[in-house]
Amino acid sequence: MQKFTNKIIWITGASSGIGRATALRFAQENATLILTALEDDLLEEVKQECLALGSPAVTTLPFDLSKLDQLPQLAQDALQAYGRIDVFYNNAGISQRGTTVEVSMDVIRKVMDIDYYAPVILTKAILPKMIEQGGGQLAVTTSINGLFGFPLRCAYSSAKHALYGFYETIAAENYKDNIRVTIVTPGRVQTNISVNALEKNGEKHGKMDAGQAGGITPEKAADKIVKAIYKQKREVLVGSKELVMVYIKRFFPGLCARIARTIKPM
C-alpha cells in the first residue's frame, strides 16, 4: 500500500513551487487531493499531472487568500469535496522586500493577511472537524526567517514567527485529540516567492534573488516534506547550508544577530 492511500489532503499554494511539488509527491503516494491557489489555469495543469501520477481524485478550489471574509466558505467547500480532510497543508504565502522604515503599512497588512491570518482562519474552520472525525494532521510552511529577524523582511519574518506560536499552541492543546502538527521550515528553495514578493510600495519584486536561485529544487524539498508529514514529525528543516543559521540562533544568539546584520538579503 502506498503511504497516503485513502487520505484526503488539502494543499494551499499548490500551483507552483513547494506546493506543486508536494502535490505531485502526494499523488505518487495515492493521496486524494484538494488543491488551492490563485491561478485557476495552473491549478488545472497540476491536477492533470497528479491524476497521471496516480492520485485517485483531485479537486481544485482556486481562491485569493487575501479575501479573509470568504475563507470560512472556502474551508467548507474543501470539507464538502470528499467529506473530510486528513492532512491540511497550509503552504501558500507571499514575501516582502523593503526596510521597516520604508515599507508601507498596506504591504505589511497584506503579507500578514496572506501569511498569517489566512492560515489561522482556515485552520480554525478545519480543526473542529478534524477533532470530530477522530484526528488529523496540520502542516504549515513557515521559514527560517520565522526563527530570527532578517533584513528587508519585517512583515514576512513577523508573519512566520507568528505561525510558530499558533501551530505550536495547537500541537500542545490538541495532542490528546489525535491532532498532529508538522511545521515546515524552508531555507532557500528555487521557487517564485522572491519573484512575487512585494516591494516597499506594493509592486512586485519581479526577480529571483541570487541566494534563492542557488537553493535546493522544489522536488528535493517536497521529498523531505512528504516524508516528514508521513512520519508526523514536529518540525522539518528544508534547505542546504543556510540552515546552519537555525543552530547558530539556537546556541549562539548573539553571533546570529551579528551575522544577520551582514547578510546580503537579495
ChimeraX commands (.cxc) that place a marker at each C-alpha (Angstrom):
marker #1 position 0.00,0.00,0.00 radius 0.5
marker #1 position 1.24,3.48,-0.80 radius 0.5
marker #1 position 1.77,5.84,2.12 radius 0.5
marker #1 position -1.27,8.08,1.65 radius 0.5
marker #1 position -3.85,5.68,0.22 radius 0.5
marker #1 position -7.35,6.69,1.36 radius 0.5
marker #1 position -6.06,10.00,2.74 radius 0.5
marker #1 position -7.63,13.34,1.79 radius 0.5
marker #1 position -5.01,16.09,1.61 radius 0.5
marker #1 position -5.68,19.80,1.11 radius 0.5
marker #1 position -2.75,21.95,-0.05 radius 0.5
marker #1 position -2.77,25.73,-0.44 radius 0.5
marker #1 position -0.31,27.46,-2.74 radius 0.5
marker #1 position -0.44,24.37,-4.93 radius 0.5
marker #1 position 0.06,25.93,-8.37 radius 0.5
marker #1 position 3.86,26.23,-8.25 radius 0.5
marker #1 position 6.99,25.79,-6.16 radius 0.5
marker #1 position 6.82,23.73,-2.98 radius 0.5
marker #1 position 3.03,23.40,-3.16 radius 0.5
marker #1 position 3.05,21.95,-6.66 radius 0.5
marker #1 position 5.98,19.65,-5.91 radius 0.5
marker #1 position 4.39,18.28,-2.74 radius 0.5
marker #1 position 1.08,17.75,-4.56 radius 0.5
marker #1 position 2.89,15.62,-7.15 radius 0.5
marker #1 position 4.67,13.62,-4.44 radius 0.5
marker #1 position 1.42,13.02,-2.55 radius 0.5
marker #1 position -0.16,11.92,-5.84 radius 0.5
marker #1 position 2.58,9.32,-6.26 radius 0.5
marker #1 position 1.62,8.05,-2.80 radius 0.5
marker #1 position -2.02,7.61,-3.89 radius 0.5
marker #1 position -3.48,10.55,-1.96 radius 0.5
marker #1 position -6.78,12.16,-2.88 radius 0.5
marker #1 position -6.07,15.86,-3.27 radius 0.5
marker #1 position -7.70,19.25,-2.86 radius 0.5
marker #1 position -5.61,21.99,-4.43 radius 0.5
marker #1 position -5.93,25.72,-3.82 radius 0.5
marker #1 position -4.05,28.65,-5.36 radius 0.5
marker #1 position -4.77,31.94,-7.04 radius 0.5
marker #1 position -4.20,30.74,-10.63 radius 0.5
marker #1 position -7.04,28.57,-11.97 radius 0.5
marker #1 position -5.21,27.56,-15.15 radius 0.5
marker #1 position -2.04,26.50,-13.35 radius 0.5
marker #1 position -4.06,24.53,-10.80 radius 0.5
marker #1 position -5.74,22.63,-13.62 radius 0.5
marker #1 position -2.31,21.70,-15.00 radius 0.5
marker #1 position -1.20,20.43,-11.59 radius 0.5
marker #1 position -4.46,18.49,-11.26 radius 0.5
marker #1 position -3.85,16.66,-14.54 radius 0.5
marker #1 position -0.26,15.88,-13.53 radius 0.5
marker #1 position -1.44,14.49,-10.19 radius 0.5
marker #1 position -4.06,12.27,-11.82 radius 0.5
marker #1 position -1.44,10.96,-14.25 radius 0.5
marker #1 position 0.87,10.13,-11.31 radius 0.5
marker #1 position -1.75,8.05,-9.53 radius 0.5
marker #1 position -3.98,10.28,-7.43 radius 0.5
marker #1 position -7.47,8.70,-7.47 radius 0.5
marker #1 position -9.22,12.09,-7.42 radius 0.5
marker #1 position -8.27,15.76,-7.43 radius 0.5
marker #1 position -10.46,18.79,-6.71 radius 0.5
marker #1 position -9.28,22.32,-7.44 radius 0.5
marker #1 position -10.51,25.29,-5.41 radius 0.5
marker #1 position -8.88,28.42,-6.87 radius 0.5
marker #1 position -9.01,31.30,-4.42 radius 0.5
marker #1 position -7.42,34.60,-3.41 radius 0.5
marker #1 position -6.42,34.03,0.22 radius 0.5
marker #1 position -6.29,37.76,0.90 radius 0.5
marker #1 position -10.13,37.72,0.89 radius 0.5
marker #1 position -10.26,36.87,4.57 radius 0.5
marker #1 position -14.02,37.22,5.00 radius 0.5
marker #1 position -14.63,34.48,2.41 radius 0.5
marker #1 position -12.19,31.95,3.84 radius 0.5
marker #1 position -14.70,30.14,6.11 radius 0.5
marker #1 position -16.73,29.30,2.99 radius 0.5
marker #1 position -13.58,28.07,1.22 radius 0.5
marker #1 position -12.92,25.75,4.16 radius 0.5
marker #1 position -16.49,24.43,3.95 radius 0.5
marker #1 position -16.07,23.81,0.22 radius 0.5
marker #1 position -12.89,21.85,0.92 radius 0.5
marker #1 position -14.56,19.78,3.61 radius 0.5
marker #1 position -17.55,19.03,1.38 radius 0.5
marker #1 position -15.40,17.89,-1.54 radius 0.5
marker #1 position -14.79,14.44,-0.03 radius 0.5
marker #1 position -16.47,14.65,3.37 radius 0.5
marker #1 position -13.33,15.10,5.46 radius 0.5
marker #1 position -9.72,16.30,5.41 radius 0.5
marker #1 position -6.98,14.10,6.87 radius 0.5
marker #1 position -4.00,16.36,6.19 radius 0.5
marker #1 position -4.26,20.13,5.77 radius 0.5
marker #1 position -1.05,21.69,4.45 radius 0.5
marker #1 position -1.06,25.49,4.68 radius 0.5
marker #1 position 1.71,26.30,2.24 radius 0.5
marker #1 position 0.60,29.47,0.43 radius 0.5
marker #1 position 2.48,32.65,1.20 radius 0.5
marker #1 position 3.92,35.90,-0.06 radius 0.5
marker #1 position 7.20,37.59,0.81 radius 0.5
marker #1 position 8.30,41.20,1.01 radius 0.5
marker #1 position 11.32,43.37,0.24 radius 0.5
marker #1 position 11.92,46.72,1.93 radius 0.5
marker #1 position 13.25,48.19,5.14 radius 0.5
marker #1 position 10.99,48.66,8.13 radius 0.5
marker #1 position 11.25,52.44,7.75 radius 0.5
marker #1 position 10.30,52.41,4.07 radius 0.5
marker #1 position 7.74,49.64,3.68 radius 0.5
marker #1 position 4.11,50.78,3.62 radius 0.5
marker #1 position 1.55,49.57,6.14 radius 0.5
marker #1 position -0.58,48.31,3.25 radius 0.5
marker #1 position 2.21,45.91,2.32 radius 0.5
marker #1 position 2.67,44.80,5.94 radius 0.5
marker #1 position -1.07,44.15,6.27 radius 0.5
marker #1 position -1.25,42.19,3.01 radius 0.5
marker #1 position 1.67,39.97,3.99 radius 0.5
marker #1 position 0.17,39.36,7.43 radius 0.5
marker #1 position -3.25,38.63,5.89 radius 0.5
marker #1 position -1.94,36.01,3.47 radius 0.5
marker #1 position 0.87,34.51,5.53 radius 0.5
marker #1 position -0.70,34.53,8.99 radius 0.5
marker #1 position -4.39,35.38,9.19 radius 0.5
marker #1 position -5.43,33.21,6.23 radius 0.5
marker #1 position -3.86,30.03,7.69 radius 0.5
marker #1 position -5.33,30.87,11.11 radius 0.5
marker #1 position -8.85,31.37,9.74 radius 0.5
marker #1 position -8.72,28.21,7.61 radius 0.5
marker #1 position -7.24,26.12,10.41 radius 0.5
marker #1 position -9.86,27.29,12.89 radius 0.5
marker #1 position -12.52,26.20,10.40 radius 0.5
marker #1 position -10.95,22.79,9.74 radius 0.5
marker #1 position -9.67,21.86,13.22 radius 0.5
marker #1 position -13.05,21.16,14.92 radius 0.5
marker #1 position -13.99,18.82,12.07 radius 0.5
marker #1 position -10.66,17.00,12.40 radius 0.5
marker #1 position -11.25,16.55,16.13 radius 0.5
marker #1 position -14.79,15.34,15.45 radius 0.5
marker #1 position -13.56,12.73,12.94 radius 0.5
marker #1 position -11.06,11.35,15.47 radius 0.5
marker #1 position -7.89,13.17,14.45 radius 0.5
marker #1 position -5.88,14.58,11.61 radius 0.5
marker #1 position -2.71,16.39,10.73 radius 0.5
marker #1 position -1.92,20.05,10.17 radius 0.5
marker #1 position 1.19,21.15,8.31 radius 0.5
marker #1 position 2.34,24.69,7.67 radius 0.5
marker #1 position 5.16,26.30,5.72 radius 0.5
marker #1 position 7.00,28.86,7.81 radius 0.5
marker #1 position 10.60,29.89,7.05 radius 0.5
marker #1 position 13.96,30.13,8.75 radius 0.5
marker #1 position 13.06,33.84,8.73 radius 0.5
marker #1 position 10.44,32.83,11.29 radius 0.5
marker #1 position 13.23,31.88,13.68 radius 0.5
marker #1 position 15.25,35.08,13.51 radius 0.5
marker #1 position 14.88,38.57,12.07 radius 0.5
marker #1 position 16.24,39.16,8.58 radius 0.5
marker #1 position 16.94,42.41,6.67 radius 0.5
marker #1 position 14.20,43.67,4.32 radius 0.5
marker #1 position 11.69,41.11,5.64 radius 0.5
marker #1 position 9.97,42.84,8.57 radius 0.5
marker #1 position 6.44,41.74,7.60 radius 0.5
marker #1 position 7.41,38.32,6.27 radius 0.5
marker #1 position 9.57,37.44,9.26 radius 0.5
marker #1 position 6.86,38.63,11.66 radius 0.5
marker #1 position 4.18,36.51,9.99 radius 0.5
marker #1 position 6.39,33.44,10.02 radius 0.5
marker #1 position 7.29,33.97,13.68 radius 0.5
marker #1 position 3.57,34.16,14.46 radius 0.5
marker #1 position 2.85,30.87,12.68 radius 0.5
marker #1 position 5.22,29.09,15.06 radius 0.5
marker #1 position 3.29,30.37,18.07 radius 0.5
marker #1 position -0.09,29.48,16.62 radius 0.5
marker #1 position 0.68,25.96,15.46 radius 0.5
marker #1 position 2.82,25.02,18.45 radius 0.5
marker #1 position -0.15,26.02,20.63 radius 0.5
marker #1 position -2.44,23.72,18.65 radius 0.5
marker #1 position 0.10,20.92,18.98 radius 0.5
marker #1 position 0.04,21.33,22.77 radius 0.5
marker #1 position -3.72,21.81,23.14 radius 0.5
marker #1 position -4.94,19.13,20.77 radius 0.5
marker #1 position -2.41,16.30,21.03 radius 0.5
marker #1 position -4.96,14.47,23.18 radius 0.5
marker #1 position -7.43,14.76,20.29 radius 0.5
marker #1 position -5.06,12.90,17.95 radius 0.5
marker #1 position -4.17,16.13,16.14 radius 0.5
marker #1 position -0.58,16.21,14.93 radius 0.5
marker #1 position 1.26,19.28,13.67 radius 0.5
marker #1 position 4.24,19.43,11.30 radius 0.5
marker #1 position 5.99,22.79,10.94 radius 0.5
marker #1 position 7.87,23.01,7.63 radius 0.5
marker #1 position 10.80,25.44,7.83 radius 0.5
marker #1 position 12.44,26.11,4.47 radius 0.5
marker #1 position 15.63,27.97,3.85 radius 0.5
marker #1 position 16.45,28.67,0.23 radius 0.5
marker #1 position 14.33,26.80,-2.31 radius 0.5
marker #1 position 14.12,27.60,-6.03 radius 0.5
marker #1 position 10.56,28.93,-6.13 radius 0.5
marker #1 position 8.89,32.12,-7.32 radius 0.5
marker #1 position 8.49,33.55,-3.81 radius 0.5
marker #1 position 11.08,36.27,-4.38 radius 0.5
marker #1 position 9.70,36.98,-7.87 radius 0.5
marker #1 position 6.24,37.58,-6.41 radius 0.5
marker #1 position 7.49,39.37,-3.27 radius 0.5
marker #1 position 6.13,42.85,-2.61 radius 0.5
marker #1 position 8.39,45.87,-2.72 radius 0.5
marker #1 position 8.01,48.69,-0.19 radius 0.5
marker #1 position 5.25,50.30,-2.30 radius 0.5
marker #1 position 3.40,47.06,-3.09 radius 0.5
marker #1 position 4.86,46.48,-6.55 radius 0.5
marker #1 position 6.21,43.02,-7.42 radius 0.5
marker #1 position 9.91,42.44,-6.82 radius 0.5
marker #1 position 9.92,40.68,-10.20 radius 0.5
marker #1 position 13.14,38.68,-9.99 radius 0.5
marker #1 position 14.59,35.65,-8.30 radius 0.5
marker #1 position 17.16,36.65,-5.71 radius 0.5
marker #1 position 20.65,35.22,-6.20 radius 0.5
marker #1 position 20.66,33.37,-2.89 radius 0.5
marker #1 position 17.35,31.70,-3.67 radius 0.5
marker #1 position 18.46,30.76,-7.18 radius 0.5
marker #1 position 21.22,28.74,-5.55 radius 0.5
marker #1 position 18.81,26.88,-3.27 radius 0.5
marker #1 position 17.55,23.33,-3.48 radius 0.5
marker #1 position 14.89,22.34,-6.02 radius 0.5
marker #1 position 11.20,22.22,-5.05 radius 0.5
marker #1 position 11.26,18.49,-5.83 radius 0.5
marker #1 position 14.02,17.86,-3.30 radius 0.5
marker #1 position 12.13,19.94,-0.76 radius 0.5
marker #1 position 8.92,18.02,-1.44 radius 0.5
marker #1 position 10.59,14.66,-0.84 radius 0.5
marker #1 position 11.66,15.79,2.61 radius 0.5
marker #1 position 8.33,17.44,3.44 radius 0.5
marker #1 position 6.17,14.47,2.43 radius 0.5
marker #1 position 8.37,12.09,4.44 radius 0.5
marker #1 position 8.12,14.37,7.47 radius 0.5
marker #1 position 4.33,14.58,7.21 radius 0.5
marker #1 position 4.09,10.80,6.86 radius 0.5
marker #1 position 6.23,10.36,10.00 radius 0.5
marker #1 position 4.26,13.12,11.77 radius 0.5
marker #1 position 7.43,14.98,12.64 radius 0.5
marker #1 position 7.04,18.07,14.79 radius 0.5
marker #1 position 9.33,20.17,12.59 radius 0.5
marker #1 position 11.33,19.67,9.40 radius 0.5
marker #1 position 14.12,21.94,8.17 radius 0.5
marker #1 position 14.31,22.11,4.39 radius 0.5
marker #1 position 17.29,23.57,2.57 radius 0.5
marker #1 position 21.06,23.43,2.41 radius 0.5
marker #1 position 23.98,25.17,4.11 radius 0.5
marker #1 position 21.88,28.21,5.10 radius 0.5
marker #1 position 20.14,26.03,7.70 radius 0.5
marker #1 position 23.23,26.35,9.90 radius 0.5
marker #1 position 21.75,29.72,10.93 radius 0.5
marker #1 position 18.98,27.87,12.77 radius 0.5
marker #1 position 21.53,26.18,15.01 radius 0.5
marker #1 position 23.60,29.32,15.44 radius 0.5
marker #1 position 20.45,31.13,16.59 radius 0.5
marker #1 position 19.61,28.30,18.99 radius 0.5
marker #1 position 23.01,28.00,20.64 radius 0.5
marker #1 position 24.75,31.32,19.89 radius 0.5
marker #1 position 22.03,34.00,19.57 radius 0.5
marker #1 position 24.49,36.89,19.82 radius 0.5
marker #1 position 26.53,35.52,16.93 radius 0.5
marker #1 position 23.34,35.03,14.93 radius 0.5
marker #1 position 22.45,38.69,15.42 radius 0.5
marker #1 position 25.86,39.79,14.18 radius 0.5
marker #1 position 25.67,37.53,11.13 radius 0.5
marker #1 position 22.14,38.75,10.29 radius 0.5
marker #1 position 23.47,42.32,10.14 radius 0.5
marker #1 position 25.97,41.31,7.45 radius 0.5
marker #1 position 23.82,39.02,5.27 radius 0.5
marker #1 position 23.06,40.23,1.76 radius 0.5
marker #1 position 19.27,39.86,1.78 radius 0.5
marker #1 position 18.85,39.58,-2.01 radius 0.5
marker link #1:1,2 radius 0.2
marker link #1:2,3 radius 0.2
marker link #1:3,4 radius 0.2
marker link #1:4,5 radius 0.2
marker link #1:5,6 radius 0.2
marker link #1:6,7 radius 0.2
marker link #1:7,8 radius 0.2
marker link #1:8,9 radius 0.2
marker link #1:9,10 radius 0.2
marker link #1:10,11 radius 0.2
marker link #1:11,12 radius 0.2
marker link #1:12,13 radius 0.2
marker link #1:13,14 radius 0.2
marker link #1:14,15 radius 0.2
marker link #1:15,16 radius 0.2
marker link #1:16,17 radius 0.2
marker link #1:17,18 radius 0.2
marker link #1:18,19 radius 0.2
marker link #1:19,20 radius 0.2
marker link #1:20,21 radius 0.2
marker link #1:21,22 radius 0.2
marker link #1:22,23 radius 0.2
marker link #1:23,24 radius 0.2
marker link #1:24,25 radius 0.2
marker link #1:25,26 radius 0.2
marker link #1:26,27 radius 0.2
marker link #1:27,28 radius 0.2
marker link #1:28,29 radius 0.2
marker link #1:29,30 radius 0.2
marker link #1:30,31 radius 0.2
marker link #1:31,32 radius 0.2
marker link #1:32,33 radius 0.2
marker link #1:33,34 radius 0.2
marker link #1:34,35 radius 0.2
marker link #1:35,36 radius 0.2
marker link #1:36,37 radius 0.2
marker link #1:37,38 radius 0.2
marker link #1:38,39 radius 0.2
marker link #1:39,40 radius 0.2
marker link #1:40,41 radius 0.2
marker link #1:41,42 radius 0.2
marker link #1:42,43 radius 0.2
marker link #1:43,44 radius 0.2
marker link #1:44,45 radius 0.2
marker link #1:45,46 radius 0.2
marker link #1:46,47 radius 0.2
marker link #1:47,48 radius 0.2
marker link #1:48,49 radius 0.2
marker link #1:49,50 radius 0.2
marker link #1:50,51 radius 0.2
marker link #1:51,52 radius 0.2
marker link #1:52,53 radius 0.2
marker link #1:53,54 radius 0.2
marker link #1:54,55 radius 0.2
marker link #1:55,56 radius 0.2
marker link #1:56,57 radius 0.2
marker link #1:57,58 radius 0.2
marker link #1:58,59 radius 0.2
marker link #1:59,60 radius 0.2
marker link #1:60,61 radius 0.2
marker link #1:61,62 radius 0.2
marker link #1:62,63 radius 0.2
marker link #1:63,64 radius 0.2
marker link #1:64,65 radius 0.2
marker link #1:65,66 radius 0.2
marker link #1:66,67 radius 0.2
marker link #1:67,68 radius 0.2
marker link #1:68,69 radius 0.2
marker link #1:69,70 radius 0.2
marker link #1:70,71 radius 0.2
marker link #1:71,72 radius 0.2
marker link #1:72,73 radius 0.2
marker link #1:73,74 radius 0.2
marker link #1:74,75 radius 0.2
marker link #1:75,76 radius 0.2
marker link #1:76,77 radius 0.2
marker link #1:77,78 radius 0.2
marker link #1:78,79 radius 0.2
marker link #1:79,80 radius 0.2
marker link #1:80,81 radius 0.2
marker link #1:81,82 radius 0.2
marker link #1:82,83 radius 0.2
marker link #1:83,84 radius 0.2
marker link #1:84,85 radius 0.2
marker link #1:85,86 radius 0.2
marker link #1:86,87 radius 0.2
marker link #1:87,88 radius 0.2
marker link #1:88,89 radius 0.2
marker link #1:89,90 radius 0.2
marker link #1:90,91 radius 0.2
marker link #1:91,92 radius 0.2
marker link #1:92,93 radius 0.2
marker link #1:93,94 radius 0.2
marker link #1:94,95 radius 0.2
marker link #1:95,96 radius 0.2
marker link #1:96,97 radius 0.2
marker link #1:97,98 radius 0.2
marker link #1:98,99 radius 0.2
marker link #1:99,100 radius 0.2
marker link #1:100,101 radius 0.2
marker link #1:101,102 radius 0.2
marker link #1:102,103 radius 0.2
marker link #1:103,104 radius 0.2
marker link #1:104,105 radius 0.2
marker link #1:105,106 radius 0.2
marker link #1:106,107 radius 0.2
marker link #1:107,108 radius 0.2
marker link #1:108,109 radius 0.2
marker link #1:109,110 radius 0.2
marker link #1:110,111 radius 0.2
marker link #1:111,112 radius 0.2
marker link #1:112,113 radius 0.2
marker link #1:113,114 radius 0.2
marker link #1:114,115 radius 0.2
marker link #1:115,116 radius 0.2
marker link #1:116,117 radius 0.2
marker link #1:117,118 radius 0.2
marker link #1:118,119 radius 0.2
marker link #1:119,120 radius 0.2
marker link #1:120,121 radius 0.2
marker link #1:121,122 radius 0.2
marker link #1:122,123 radius 0.2
marker link #1:123,124 radius 0.2
marker link #1:124,125 radius 0.2
marker link #1:125,126 radius 0.2
marker link #1:126,127 radius 0.2
marker link #1:127,128 radius 0.2
marker link #1:128,129 radius 0.2
marker link #1:129,130 radius 0.2
marker link #1:130,131 radius 0.2
marker link #1:131,132 radius 0.2
marker link #1:132,133 radius 0.2
marker link #1:133,134 radius 0.2
marker link #1:134,135 radius 0.2
marker link #1:135,136 radius 0.2
marker link #1:136,137 radius 0.2
marker link #1:137,138 radius 0.2
marker link #1:138,139 radius 0.2
marker link #1:139,140 radius 0.2
marker link #1:140,141 radius 0.2
marker link #1:141,142 radius 0.2
marker link #1:142,143 radius 0.2
marker link #1:143,144 radius 0.2
marker link #1:144,145 radius 0.2
marker link #1:145,146 radius 0.2
marker link #1:146,147 radius 0.2
marker link #1:147,148 radius 0.2
marker link #1:148,149 radius 0.2
marker link #1:149,150 radius 0.2
marker link #1:150,151 radius 0.2
marker link #1:151,152 radius 0.2
marker link #1:152,153 radius 0.2
marker link #1:153,154 radius 0.2
marker link #1:154,155 radius 0.2
marker link #1:155,156 radius 0.2
marker link #1:156,157 radius 0.2
marker link #1:157,158 radius 0.2
marker link #1:158,159 radius 0.2
marker link #1:159,160 radius 0.2
marker link #1:160,161 radius 0.2
marker link #1:161,162 radius 0.2
marker link #1:162,163 radius 0.2
marker link #1:163,164 radius 0.2
marker link #1:164,165 radius 0.2
marker link #1:165,166 radius 0.2
marker link #1:166,167 radius 0.2
marker link #1:167,168 radius 0.2
marker link #1:168,169 radius 0.2
marker link #1:169,170 radius 0.2
marker link #1:170,171 radius 0.2
marker link #1:171,172 radius 0.2
marker link #1:172,173 radius 0.2
marker link #1:173,174 radius 0.2
marker link #1:174,175 radius 0.2
marker link #1:175,176 radius 0.2
marker link #1:176,177 radius 0.2
marker link #1:177,178 radius 0.2
marker link #1:178,179 radius 0.2
marker link #1:179,180 radius 0.2
marker link #1:180,181 radius 0.2
marker link #1:181,182 radius 0.2
marker link #1:182,183 radius 0.2
marker link #1:183,184 radius 0.2
marker link #1:184,185 radius 0.2
marker link #1:185,186 radius 0.2
marker link #1:186,187 radius 0.2
marker link #1:187,188 radius 0.2
marker link #1:188,189 radius 0.2
marker link #1:189,190 radius 0.2
marker link #1:190,191 radius 0.2
marker link #1:191,192 radius 0.2
marker link #1:192,193 radius 0.2
marker link #1:193,194 radius 0.2
marker link #1:194,195 radius 0.2
marker link #1:195,196 radius 0.2
marker link #1:196,197 radius 0.2
marker link #1:197,198 radius 0.2
marker link #1:198,199 radius 0.2
marker link #1:199,200 radius 0.2
marker link #1:200,201 radius 0.2
marker link #1:201,202 radius 0.2
marker link #1:202,203 radius 0.2
marker link #1:203,204 radius 0.2
marker link #1:204,205 radius 0.2
marker link #1:205,206 radius 0.2
marker link #1:206,207 radius 0.2
marker link #1:207,208 radius 0.2
marker link #1:208,209 radius 0.2
marker link #1:209,210 radius 0.2
marker link #1:210,211 radius 0.2
marker link #1:211,212 radius 0.2
marker link #1:212,213 radius 0.2
marker link #1:213,214 radius 0.2
marker link #1:214,215 radius 0.2
marker link #1:215,216 radius 0.2
marker link #1:216,217 radius 0.2
marker link #1:217,218 radius 0.2
marker link #1:218,219 radius 0.2
marker link #1:219,220 radius 0.2
marker link #1:220,221 radius 0.2
marker link #1:221,222 radius 0.2
marker link #1:222,223 radius 0.2
marker link #1:223,224 radius 0.2
marker link #1:224,225 radius 0.2
marker link #1:225,226 radius 0.2
marker link #1:226,227 radius 0.2
marker link #1:227,228 radius 0.2
marker link #1:228,229 radius 0.2
marker link #1:229,230 radius 0.2
marker link #1:230,231 radius 0.2
marker link #1:231,232 radius 0.2
marker link #1:232,233 radius 0.2
marker link #1:233,234 radius 0.2
marker link #1:234,235 radius 0.2
marker link #1:235,236 radius 0.2
marker link #1:236,237 radius 0.2
marker link #1:237,238 radius 0.2
marker link #1:238,239 radius 0.2
marker link #1:239,240 radius 0.2
marker link #1:240,241 radius 0.2
marker link #1:241,242 radius 0.2
marker link #1:242,243 radius 0.2
marker link #1:243,244 radius 0.2
marker link #1:244,245 radius 0.2
marker link #1:245,246 radius 0.2
marker link #1:246,247 radius 0.2
marker link #1:247,248 radius 0.2
marker link #1:248,249 radius 0.2
marker link #1:249,250 radius 0.2
marker link #1:250,251 radius 0.2
marker link #1:251,252 radius 0.2
marker link #1:252,253 radius 0.2
marker link #1:253,254 radius 0.2
marker link #1:254,255 radius 0.2
marker link #1:255,256 radius 0.2
marker link #1:256,257 radius 0.2
marker link #1:257,258 radius 0.2
marker link #1:258,259 radius 0.2
marker link #1:259,260 radius 0.2
marker link #1:260,261 radius 0.2
marker link #1:261,262 radius 0.2
marker link #1:262,263 radius 0.2
marker link #1:263,264 radius 0.2
marker link #1:264,265 radius 0.2
marker link #1:265,266 radius 0.2
view
